Amino acid sequence: MASSYKYPEDYIAWFIKGNHIAIVTTKSSSSGSTHKKLGDFKAIDEAVTNGVLLHYQAEPNAVSAITDTPDIDNVFHTSLIDYVKHRLYQDKAGRSADPNIAMSNMSLAGLHEAKWNEAVKKNGMQKRDKTGGDRRIVPPNFR
C-alpha cells in the first residue's frame, strides 16, 4: 500500500478503549492542518485496504500491597489461593519437629498443588486479557 509516512512510528499512535481501537497521527497531508505541538492527535489520513495488524507487549502490574488485586485473569484468582496454601503448608511441614504434623502438612500441600496444576492445565492456554506476552489485534474485515 502506498503511504505518505516514511517513518510511521514517528507520527502514528493507537490506543484501545473497551472494544474500540483508534489510530491517530500528528502528521497531516495538507499544509493547512499541520499540528501546532507534539501530542495533538487527529484521525489518520491514510486508507486501510487490507486491514490492520498491531503487535504489543503486555506486562502485568506488580502486587505491592495486601489490598491490591492481582493483575491476572479472574479465572486464576481462586487458583492463586491454592498456590499460596501449597507453599505455606510446605513451609509449615519443613519447620515442624513432629513427623506426624509434617506428614499431614505435606499431604495438604500436595492437595493444593494438585488443584493449582489442574487450574493451570485447564485455563492456562486460553487467551486472556490480563496475561503478559505478545498481543495481536486484527479488526474484522467488513467487506
C-alpha positions, 0 to 999 in steps of 0.5 A: 500500500502506498503511504505518505509516512516514511517513518510511521512510528514517528507520527502514528499512535493507537490506543484501545478503549473497551472494544474500540481501537483508534489510530491517530497521527500528528502528521497531516497531508495538507499544509493547512492542518499541520499540528501546532505541538507534539501530542495533538492527535487527529484521525489518520489520513491514510486508507486501510485496504487490507486491514490492520495488524498491531503487535504489543507487549503486555506486562502485568502490574506488580502486587505491592500491597495486601489490598491490591488485586492481582493483575491476572485473569479472574479465572486464576484468582481462586487458583492463586489461593491454592498456590499460596496454601501449597507453599505455606503448608510446605513451609509449615511441614519443613519447620515442624519437629513432629513427623506426624504434623509434617506428614499431614502438612505435606499431604495438604500441600500436595492437595493444593498443588494438585488443584493449582496444576489442574487450574493451570492445565485447564485455563492456562492456554486460553487467551486472556486479557490480563496475561503478559506476552505478545498481543495481536489485534486484527479488526474484522474485515467488513467487506 
